[in-house]
Amino acid sequence: MSLRTLRGVVPIALVIVLWQLFGSQDSITTPPPSAWWTSFKAIEESGALWPALAISLKLFVLGLLLATVLGVVLGAALGSSRRLSRALNPLFEFIRATPAAAIVPAALVLFQANSKTEIGIIVYGTIWPILLNTAAARAALPDMRLEMAHCLGLSTWDRLRKVVLPSLLPEIVVGIRVAVPVCLIVTLLVDFLVATGGMGYLLVQYQQSFQVASAFALLATIGVVGVLLNLVIGMGERVILRRWPAEAR
């Protein structure tokens, strides 16, 4: 963990310490962190925690992978054609402005509540940073690089693999990093609205039954998962872009 990350954790740790020192064990709405830990252990012992976390992580990973593939393909196609970009940009801006929560009822009516619908909603909410970053990078790709690849006699597939994709990769990685927290939020939303049995669904169940300490315990767990995911993506970014100069990132 980097020093910058540790500095970012300090304010949160300070709030938790102060909450523990001045919070009341008898509080119904704001139980201290020690009560969260007790509730966390109770949830874990009940066998509800890890299956719910597994469901949410499965949806998250599948949604992010599919959003990445579709975002890169559609973004590269959009950025390579000005005519296509002018035709589709207004539609994409309209769709992007519609929050994922708003399409859930329509999606459930049209496609029923199943795994494909759940992943489709997650992809819908996650794809935009990747798609738009890829499209912008493809539109800004110098024509000279493509002309050189053509002069070298590279096939279409080799041009994509050796010239286009490496040129777009830094912006794609940035888009993925922006998409990760969005994907986690939409996954929790789907957990709740579609009742998948994941962390979002479990969190709302505790909230609605007024088990506030358990709800805070799950919120803290989700926060830790989010931090770990961000660290993993950051390490992956450094590995993928280790050969790129700093000004290309």
C-alpha positions as CSV (number, residue, x, y, z in Angstrom):
1,M,0.0,0.0,0.0
2,S,1.4,3.3,-1.1
3,L,2.1,6.3,1.2
4,R,-0.6,8.3,-0.7
5,T,-3.2,5.6,0.0
6,L,-2.2,5.5,3.7
7,R,-2.6,9.3,4.0
8,G,-6.1,8.9,2.4
9,V,-7.1,6.4,5.1
10,V,-6.0,8.6,8.0
11,P,-9.1,10.8,8.1
12,I,-11.4,7.8,8.0
13,A,-9.5,6.1,10.8
14,L,-9.7,9.4,12.8
15,V,-13.5,9.6,12.4
16,I,-13.8,5.9,13.5
17,V,-11.7,6.5,16.5
18,L,-13.6,9.6,17.6
19,W,-16.9,7.8,16.9
20,Q,-15.8,4.9,19.2
21,L,-14.6,7.3,21.9
22,F,-17.7,9.5,22.0
23,G,-20.4,7.2,20.6
24,S,-23.0,5.6,22.9
25,Q,-23.4,1.8,23.1
26,D,-27.1,2.4,23.6
27,S,-27.6,4.4,20.4
28,I,-30.2,3.0,18.1
29,T,-29.2,5.0,15.0
30,T,-25.4,5.5,15.4
31,P,-23.8,2.5,17.2
32,P,-20.0,2.7,17.8
33,P,-17.6,0.7,15.6
34,S,-17.1,-1.9,18.3
35,A,-20.8,-2.8,17.8
36,W,-20.2,-3.1,14.1
37,W,-17.4,-5.6,14.7
38,T,-19.7,-7.7,17.0
39,S,-22.4,-7.6,14.4
40,F,-19.9,-8.5,11.7
41,K,-18.8,-11.6,13.6
42,A,-22.5,-12.6,14.1
43,I,-23.2,-12.2,10.3
44,E,-20.2,-14.3,9.5
45,E,-21.1,-17.0,11.9
46,S,-24.6,-17.1,10.5
47,G,-23.2,-18.1,7.1
48,A,-24.8,-15.2,5.3
49,L,-21.8,-13.0,4.6
50,W,-19.5,-15.0,2.3
51,P,-22.2,-16.3,0.0
52,A,-23.6,-12.8,-0.4
53,L,-20.1,-11.4,-1.1
54,A,-19.5,-14.1,-3.6
55,I,-22.7,-13.3,-5.5
56,S,-21.8,-9.6,-5.6
57,L,-18.2,-10.2,-6.7
58,K,-19.3,-12.6,-9.4
59,L,-21.8,-10.0,-10.8
60,F,-19.1,-7.3,-10.5
61,V,-16.4,-9.2,-12.3
62,L,-18.7,-10.4,-15.1
63,G,-20.2,-7.0,-15.6
64,L,-16.9,-5.2,-15.6
65,L,-15.3,-7.7,-18.1
66,L,-18.3,-7.5,-20.5
67,A,-18.4,-3.7,-20.2
68,T,-14.7,-3.5,-21.0
69,V,-14.9,-5.7,-24.1
70,L,-18.0,-3.9,-25.4
71,G,-16.7,-0.5,-24.5
72,V,-13.4,-1.0,-26.3
73,V,-15.0,-2.5,-29.4
74,L,-17.8,0.2,-29.7
75,G,-15.4,3.0,-28.7
76,A,-12.8,2.1,-31.3
77,A,-15.5,1.8,-34.0
78,L,-17.1,5.2,-32.9
79,G,-13.7,7.0,-32.8
80,S,-12.6,5.7,-36.1
81,S,-15.6,7.2,-38.0
82,R,-16.6,10.8,-37.8
83,R,-19.8,10.1,-39.6
84,L,-20.7,7.3,-37.2
85,S,-19.7,9.5,-34.2
86,R,-21.9,12.4,-35.3
87,A,-24.8,9.9,-35.9
88,L,-24.6,8.1,-32.6
89,N,-23.2,10.6,-30.1
90,P,-26.6,12.3,-29.4
91,L,-28.1,8.8,-28.8
92,F,-25.3,7.8,-26.5
93,E,-25.5,11.0,-24.5
94,F,-29.2,10.5,-24.0
95,I,-28.7,6.8,-22.9
96,R,-25.7,7.7,-20.7
97,A,-27.8,10.4,-18.9
98,T,-30.4,7.8,-17.9
99,P,-29.3,6.3,-14.5
100,A,-29.2,2.5,-14.2
101,A,-31.9,2.5,-11.5
102,A,-34.4,4.0,-13.9
103,I,-34.1,1.2,-16.4
104,V,-34.4,-1.7,-13.9
105,P,-38.2,-1.8,-13.8
106,A,-38.4,-1.7,-17.6
107,A,-35.7,-4.4,-17.9
108,L,-37.5,-6.7,-15.5
109,V,-40.7,-6.3,-17.4
110,L,-39.1,-7.0,-20.8
111,F,-36.6,-9.6,-19.9
112,Q,-37.6,-11.1,-16.5
113,A,-35.4,-11.2,-13.4
114,N,-32.5,-13.5,-14.4
115,S,-28.7,-13.4,-14.5
116,K,-28.5,-12.0,-18.0
117,T,-30.7,-9.1,-17.0
118,E,-28.7,-8.4,-13.9
119,I,-25.4,-8.4,-15.8
120,G,-27.0,-6.3,-18.6
121,I,-28.0,-3.6,-16.2
122,I,-24.5,-3.6,-14.7
123,V,-22.9,-3.3,-18.1
124,Y,-25.3,-0.5,-19.0
125,G,-24.2,1.5,-16.0
126,T,-20.5,0.7,-16.3
127,I,-19.6,0.9,-19.9
128,W,-19.6,4.7,-20.5
129,P,-16.2,5.7,-19.1
130,I,-14.5,2.9,-21.1
131,L,-16.4,3.6,-24.3
132,L,-16.0,7.3,-24.3
133,N,-12.3,7.2,-23.3
134,T,-11.6,4.6,-26.1
135,A,-13.5,6.7,-28.6
136,A,-11.6,9.8,-27.8
137,A,-8.3,8.0,-27.9
138,R,-9.1,6.4,-31.3
139,A,-10.2,9.8,-32.7
140,A,-7.0,11.3,-31.6
141,L,-4.8,8.5,-33.0
142,P,-2.3,10.1,-35.5
143,D,-3.0,9.0,-39.1
144,M,0.8,8.6,-39.6
145,R,0.8,5.5,-37.4
146,L,-1.8,3.8,-39.5
147,E,-0.1,4.9,-42.7
148,M,3.2,3.5,-41.5
149,A,1.5,0.2,-40.6
150,H,-0.1,0.1,-44.0
151,C,3.3,0.8,-45.7
152,L,4.8,-2.1,-43.7
153,G,2.2,-4.4,-45.2
154,L,0.6,-5.3,-41.9
155,S,-2.8,-7.1,-42.2
156,T,-5.9,-5.5,-40.6
157,W,-5.6,-7.8,-37.6
158,D,-1.9,-7.0,-37.1
159,R,-2.7,-3.2,-37.4
160,L,-5.3,-3.6,-34.7
161,R,-3.1,-5.7,-32.5
162,K,0.3,-4.0,-32.9
163,V,-0.7,-0.3,-33.6
164,V,-4.2,0.6,-32.7
165,L,-4.7,-1.3,-29.4
166,P,-1.3,-0.4,-27.9
167,S,-2.0,3.3,-28.8
168,L,-5.4,3.2,-27.1
169,L,-4.4,1.1,-24.1
170,P,-3.5,4.0,-21.6
171,E,-6.9,5.6,-22.1
172,I,-8.7,2.3,-21.9
173,V,-7.0,1.6,-18.6
174,V,-8.0,5.0,-17.3
175,G,-11.6,4.3,-18.4
176,I,-11.6,1.0,-16.5
177,R,-10.3,2.6,-13.4
178,V,-13.1,5.2,-13.5
179,A,-15.6,2.4,-14.2
180,V,-14.6,0.2,-11.3
181,P,-16.4,2.2,-8.5
182,V,-19.3,2.8,-10.8
183,C,-19.6,-0.9,-11.4
184,L,-19.5,-1.7,-7.7
185,I,-22.3,0.8,-7.0
186,V,-24.5,-0.5,-9.8
187,T,-23.8,-4.1,-8.7
188,L,-25.1,-3.2,-5.1
189,L,-28.1,-1.5,-6.7
190,V,-28.9,-4.6,-8.7
191,D,-28.4,-6.7,-5.6
192,F,-31.1,-4.7,-3.9
193,L,-33.6,-4.1,-6.8
194,V,-33.5,-7.6,-8.3
195,A,-33.0,-9.3,-4.9
196,T,-30.0,-11.4,-6.0
197,G,-29.0,-12.3,-2.5
198,G,-25.8,-10.3,-2.7
199,M,-24.3,-7.7,-0.4
200,G,-26.7,-4.9,-1.5
201,Y,-29.8,-7.1,-0.8
202,L,-28.4,-8.2,2.6
203,L,-27.6,-4.6,3.5
204,V,-31.2,-3.5,2.8
205,Q,-32.6,-6.4,4.7
206,Y,-30.7,-5.4,7.9
207,Q,-31.6,-1.7,7.4
208,Q,-35.3,-2.5,7.0
209,S,-35.3,-4.7,10.1
210,F,-33.6,-1.9,12.1
211,Q,-30.5,-3.9,12.7
212,V,-28.4,-0.8,12.4
213,A,-25.1,-2.2,13.7
214,S,-25.3,-5.0,11.2
215,A,-26.0,-2.5,8.4
216,F,-23.0,-0.4,9.4
217,A,-20.9,-3.6,9.5
218,L,-21.9,-4.4,6.0
219,L,-21.2,-0.9,4.8
220,A,-17.7,-1.0,6.3
221,T,-17.2,-4.4,4.6
222,I,-18.3,-3.0,1.3
223,G,-15.9,0.0,1.8
224,V,-13.0,-2.4,2.5
225,V,-13.9,-4.4,-0.6
226,G,-14.0,-1.2,-2.7
227,V,-10.5,-0.1,-1.4
228,L,-9.1,-3.6,-2.2
229,L,-10.5,-3.5,-5.7
230,N,-9.1,-0.1,-6.3
231,L,-5.6,-1.3,-5.1
232,V,-5.9,-4.4,-7.4
233,I,-6.8,-2.2,-10.4
234,G,-4.0,0.2,-9.6
235,M,-1.4,-2.6,-9.5
236,G,-2.8,-4.0,-12.8
237,E,-2.5,-0.5,-14.3
238,R,1.1,-0.2,-13.3
239,V,1.9,-3.6,-14.7
240,I,0.1,-3.0,-18.0
241,L,1.6,0.5,-18.5
242,R,5.1,-0.2,-17.2
243,R,6.5,0.2,-20.8
244,W,4.6,3.4,-21.5
245,P,6.3,6.8,-21.0
246,A,4.8,9.0,-18.2
247,E,3.4,11.5,-20.7
248,A,1.4,8.8,-22.5
249,R,-0.6,8.0,-19.3
